Amino acid sequence: MNIWLVFLLGGLLTFGMRFSFIYLFGRFEIPHIVHRTLRFVPPAVLSAIIFPGILMPNNQLDISLGNHRLLAGLIAVLVALWTKNTLFTILAGMAALLIFQLAF
């Protein structure tokens, strides 16, 4: 029963936080600088999640050619620049990582 209470409270808290921002942004005039700054939040958060996993696979900085995640990430970046397609980028990165791990 406790797990269901945790799920319910977590869901209500998440909904409350998100709804409050939607409600506040709809009712108040937000300065242009805030809108412009908030555009950079998703890439910053995504970078904070991805880069440690790519550059520090064993909790140590590894920028060598033996780092399969780094090589797969570089291939994903090249595919992203070439195709501008998120799905192709993800698939190329995953396929490259799988190939590097199986081959080496």
C-alpha positions as CSV (number, residue, x, y, z in Angstrom):
1,M,0.0,0.0,0.0
2,N,2.9,2.4,0.7
3,I,4.2,2.1,-2.8
4,W,0.8,3.3,-4.2
5,L,0.9,6.3,-1.8
6,V,4.4,7.2,-3.0
7,F,3.2,6.9,-6.7
8,L,0.1,9.0,-6.0
9,L,2.0,11.7,-4.0
10,G,4.8,11.8,-6.6
11,G,2.3,12.2,-9.4
12,L,0.4,14.9,-7.6
13,L,3.6,16.8,-6.8
14,T,4.8,16.5,-10.4
15,F,1.5,17.7,-11.7
16,G,1.4,20.6,-9.2
17,M,4.8,21.8,-10.2
18,R,4.2,21.7,-13.9
19,F,0.7,23.2,-13.7
20,S,1.9,26.0,-11.5
21,F,4.5,27.0,-14.2
22,I,1.9,26.8,-16.9
23,Y,-0.6,28.8,-14.9
24,L,1.9,31.5,-13.9
25,F,3.3,31.9,-17.5
26,G,-0.3,32.3,-18.7
27,R,-1.2,34.9,-16.2
28,F,1.9,37.1,-15.9
29,E,3.9,38.9,-18.5
30,I,7.3,37.2,-18.5
31,P,10.3,39.4,-19.5
32,H,11.8,38.6,-22.9
33,I,15.2,37.9,-21.3
34,V,13.6,35.1,-19.2
35,H,12.0,33.5,-22.3
36,R,15.3,33.7,-24.2
37,T,17.2,32.2,-21.3
38,L,14.8,29.3,-20.8
39,R,15.5,28.2,-24.3
40,F,18.9,27.1,-23.2
41,V,17.7,24.9,-20.3
42,P,16.9,21.7,-22.3
43,P,20.3,21.5,-24.1
44,A,22.1,22.3,-20.8
45,V,20.2,19.5,-18.9
46,L,20.7,17.0,-21.8
47,S,24.4,17.8,-22.0
48,A,24.7,17.3,-18.2
49,I,23.2,13.9,-18.5
50,I,25.0,12.7,-21.7
51,F,28.5,14.0,-21.5
52,P,29.5,12.3,-18.2
53,G,28.3,9.0,-19.6
54,I,30.3,9.5,-22.8
55,L,33.5,11.0,-21.4
56,M,33.6,9.1,-18.1
57,P,32.4,5.6,-18.7
58,N,34.4,4.2,-15.7
59,N,34.2,7.3,-13.5
60,Q,37.5,8.4,-15.0
61,L,38.0,10.8,-18.0
62,D,38.6,8.7,-21.1
63,I,39.1,10.5,-24.4
64,S,41.0,7.6,-26.1
65,L,40.1,5.6,-29.1
66,G,39.3,2.7,-26.8
67,N,36.3,4.6,-25.4
68,H,33.5,3.1,-27.5
69,R,30.9,5.5,-26.1
70,L,32.9,8.5,-27.3
71,L,33.4,7.0,-30.8
72,A,29.6,6.2,-31.0
73,G,28.8,9.7,-29.8
74,L,31.0,11.2,-32.5
75,I,29.3,9.2,-35.1
76,A,25.9,10.3,-33.8
77,V,27.0,13.9,-33.9
78,L,28.1,13.5,-37.6
79,V,24.8,11.8,-38.5
80,A,22.9,14.6,-36.7
81,L,24.8,17.3,-38.6
82,W,24.3,15.4,-41.9
83,T,20.7,14.3,-41.6
84,K,19.2,16.8,-39.1
85,N,17.0,13.8,-38.1
86,T,16.7,12.9,-34.4
87,L,15.6,9.3,-35.1
88,F,18.5,8.6,-37.5
89,T,20.9,10.1,-35.0
90,I,19.7,7.9,-32.1
91,L,19.7,4.8,-34.3
92,A,23.1,5.5,-35.7
93,G,24.6,6.1,-32.2
94,M,23.1,3.0,-30.8
95,A,24.2,0.9,-33.8
96,A,27.7,2.3,-33.7
97,L,28.0,1.6,-29.9
98,L,26.7,-2.0,-30.5
99,I,29.2,-2.6,-33.3
100,F,32.1,-1.2,-31.4
101,Q,31.3,-3.3,-28.3
102,L,30.9,-6.5,-30.3
103,A,33.9,-5.9,-32.5
104,F,36.4,-4.9,-29.9
